Amino acid sequence: MPAALKWISSTLVVAGALTALPMACNSTEEAILAALGGGCLLSSDCEDGLVCVFRRCHEPCNTSVDCPLDSDGEHERCMLGEKPNHYCQLGDETACVYNSECPGAQICGRDGECRDQCETDKDCVEDQRCAQASCALAEELNEEGELPLVSDPDVVTGQSCVHDSECAAASAELVCLAGACNYECKGDVDCESHVCEIPAGAPGGRCAPSSVICVPGVQVACDCLGGGIGAQICKPDGTGYDVCKDVNGSCAPP
């Protein structure tokens, strides 16, 4: 084949491949969107005026008055969302028992609803206050300025409680959670130690105690048994400090 024809042939092959690439990408994205059940990847996947937050299309907002009214006549709650978008929380995104049932960094508030986590009012959307580490509208708080404690509607034992000991008799895995006996966790995110120990076949379990009690490698002063001051170093796994040692390498009595 003449060189000119070879060049034209190879150019057409490359051009054809480049033309096919966008089609392949589009088909992949469509498959992902279909798998998400009509959700979204980008705000451009939503109707005009909506934003994509946590892979669902939502109304944008600055405060809750910007949000639509829900079935009880109250405005949907404005949530922090994913920067830079604040969004109106949908009715089917509120109910929870565990932190793991809420999207992003939200936590399950003591009233059984997914809420933005906070330490002060500054951590919340402008029209909300920080109460029991949860962002809430003023009208959602009781006279003491607290979110009402709501018992879990899906209690495991059907037993209300105040203390964990009231639940242990029914099952060792149960604790008093939001006023009712239930599992302490259903996922690692529900635990301060980030470890949820779930028995085989059970829907939930108990949080493992945190094994990290010091920063690996950190050195602190200690009293030698034979008198004087020594030092001990936190073990590499953070589970505690090594034995107390002085400059001679031993703190034992003479």
Disulfide bonds with the S-S distance in Angstrom:
Cys40-Cys52 2.08
Cys46-Cys57 2.04
Cys61-Cys78 2.07
Cys67-Cys88 2.09
Cys96-Cys108 2.13
Cys102-Cys114 2.09
Cys118-Cys130 2.15
Cys124-Cys135 2.05
Cys161-Cys176 2.16
Cys167-Cys181 2.10
Cys185-Cys196 2.06
Cys191-Cys207 2.12
Cys214-Cys234 1.98
Cys222-Cys244 1.79
Cys224-Cys251 1.96
